[in-house]
Amino acid sequence: LPWQLPGSHTAHPEEPQPFKLQPQSTLSTKPPPKQRSSISAADRPFSAMAAAPPDSAKLLGVHCLSFSADADGIRSATKALIADYQKQLDGIAASTGTSGRDLFLSTIGQLADADGHAALKSAELTMPALVGSDPAARAASSEAKKQLQQMWAQAYMRQDLYRQVADASKFAEGPEEQRLVEVMLGKFRFVGAHIEDDAVRKEVARLDARCASLAFEIEQNINEDCTSLVLTEEELEGCSPDFIKSLPKEEDGETPRRRCSVKAPVLVPIMKRATRPETRRKMMEVNQRQCMDKNGPLLAELVETRQKAAKLIGFPSHADRMLKPKMAADLKTAQDFCEQMLAKVSSLRDAEMQRLLNRKLSNSNASGEPPSKKSKISDEKLNAWDLSFYSDILKREELSLDDEKLKEFFPLEGTIERLLSIYTELLGLHFVKTTSLPTWHEDVITFEVKRDGNVMGHLYLDQFPRDGKFGHQMIVPLAPSFVNTASGRRCVPACANISNLPRGQGDKPALLRFEEMRTLFHELGHAMHCLCTTTRFSLLSWAWPMVPWPGGVEQDFLELPSMALEKYASEPTLLARVAKHYSGAEGPGAPRLGQETIDKIKMLDKFMVGCGQSRYFSMALFDLLLHSQEAPYKFGEHNNLSLEELHRKCLEEHTKFEQLKDTHPCASWYHLVIGYDAGYYGYGWSDVYAADAFATLLAHPKGSMSPEAGAKLRDEILGPCATRSGSEMLRRFLGREPTPDAWCRRMGITE
């Protein structure tokens, strides 16, 4: 292939070992040794970086980085990176006297190189914010990310640079360079670099900077919020004794009281199991008031400022601006999609709500016995705080799935081994465990990923919770895919799966609940997208807004590959291969995941999807309505609405649940401030068309998990990444235009 170098390999000091996860008990307790960066000065312009030793690897990548810098080191390296990047851009903008292909290489080529090398270096500066154990280093890393975001934002605002790129764009050769030019010029125009009026351009830059500052402040307020509610143990009736004992105890009275956080690990079990409606209502109310006083005014200012910036650039609204570079491309397409999907799920929603109400009115609890006097229903309607509680009851009664028993078949170590072996079979990737890559903690496990004997990239698994670590699960890019235009040296992609999975307890290893296994399959799907990427330019490589560097597929295509791959998780053929009891027992009498249980797992795909999807698409529609109007807002026949009132009206119309008064759920909604503004619909967009892609995989004549099916997915969807538009990739993979029909069938929707 044109991007491969003869004899390419990573020069690791030891040979990688065949894949076998290291048991927790044998992990070293010593901190990882400090490692120097080994990217050669000849391959990148950043003079502050150490030159590579003579035996440096032929490939660039994460193996050239170090994650051991302290706060001072992060600050100084960030300063040097920004200075050198800006120096490169100044040189590009000032270059004269070239034309034709030389002009392309000296402008667009050099800008692509500068972006690629800066993106690679930025990983070691921004990862400590997510995984570091030193609070000072985490704070410095968070600030570094903010500064690097501003660096790239300012770079693509430069009119002198835009003019050079525009002049050189006509000399692009081949589809990938033409796509690069399209994306690169789109980024300049997105921030108004094409505007001739200096005053207008400066005002756009000021407004965008204010938006970034407001979003950062709102996000930090959410991150640091510790809202909780103190409840008596009596009020927590219905929750498991172990769960109640795990909650912090308040020692301020004779009645046992527990402090209940409104974060998901505490909120969700209470909403599902607390038998007292008033307990659930209070928890929901406190949760929906989270950050209300701090973030409410900030969010209102942010939305208003976004609108002003968009209109100065020439867009009708902020939503139009954000949708321009996406698959949907315009507001009408995205809004029509949300409204059409809401219409499709409405009959399912209504039927499910009637089932839930009937269950509530049956006046019995989860065990089938009459409830205690204290937990009797107080009204004869279905409230928003009843949804999780009665859904959980029906799930246990109708599906009889015991999470505690089910997770015995998904030991973490064996499950990861088997999932990666499936990806090996499907995509032709081989995962070889190695201890020679730089890491940030002794828990981290690393792999060299090969295909046909060539190094394709690197995969990191950071699986367990610890103080200071990001609290959810996600894939973070560590290195983009690109080829240096001057030297031809290739950088292979890398990513890390950051998880917070349970450690082993007693004589049992770490075990995954089924939903945790499904989520792991989903996140590894993102990793496969990253690792299969073979782009020449980092701007077209796999990335998403969690990292500061520009790149990645359209946002409403981002989840499509992982959502398609995630759907394997409930397929009987995959479950038969992945689900193995942690005891390792085999033969007659050994524990097995029975066919009845597998069938019930498959039924989960359709369980209460009407209510769930109605809520999701109503939130997505609200996001579009909010960012396509100026305050005060309008919804249907309702005028003069505040932001909170617009949210309430939209959800009440499409979920049919009355919303709590005097709350502001948007004040703690991450997606509005982490790059998904006017883009939240993208999850549903991706899922609907992922179902179409998955149905195509299932129908493959060689089998849904055959190498032939995987090769088509790799070559048409994963490998190209952003070198093609999402619409083109999807059409080429399907052989036709995509439709929502397969998604509707999966949801049980008949039209």
Helices and strands as residue ranges (DSSP letters): G 24-26, G 41-43, G 62-64, H 71-94, H 100-104, I 105-109, H 110-126, H 128-131, H 135-155, H 159-168, G 169-171, H 174-190, H 198-224, E 228-232, H 241-246, E 249-250, E 257-261, H 264-273, H 277-288, H 292-313, H 318-323, H 331-361, G 373-375, G 384-386, H 387-399, H 403-406, G 407-409, H 412-427, E 430-434, E 445-451, E 454-462, E 474-479, E 482-483, E 490-491, E 494-498, H 514-532, G 538-540, H 560-566, G 567-570, H 572-578, H 595-603, G 604-606, H 609-626, E 633-635, E 638-641, H 643-655, G 665-668, G 670-672, H 681-698, H 707-713, I 714-718, G 721-723, H 726-734, H 741-747
